[in-house]
């Protein structure tokens, strides 16, 4: 893009773009900071030119995409936790059932099924 190389542009363009990249502030917010004595329209134009030339995204856009990914990951993790909790519940029930079966078998047939401590192998 061709635009005028004014003295103000030479002095403040890099500073405005750096603020924009680090904070993602709009032209209005950058103007209100009072760091650069440039009008909002010029700041807007500089930002628009920079974005069109470099294809850069603002930190807000990047944060929004990260938030949506984070939300999706969170939902997937919640589903996985629920599934694992259900599996744990089923395994605990299975373990209790096996223990009960062994208890009944030991009582009924008077056979020691569980391994006793201190037995020789």
Secondary structure, DSSP 8 states (H G I E B T S, - for coil): ------HHHHHHHHHHHHHHHHH---HHHHHHHTSS---HHHHHHHHHHHHHHH----HHHHHHHHHHHHHHHHHHHHHHHHHHHHHHHHHHHHHHHHHHHHHHHHHHH----S--TT---
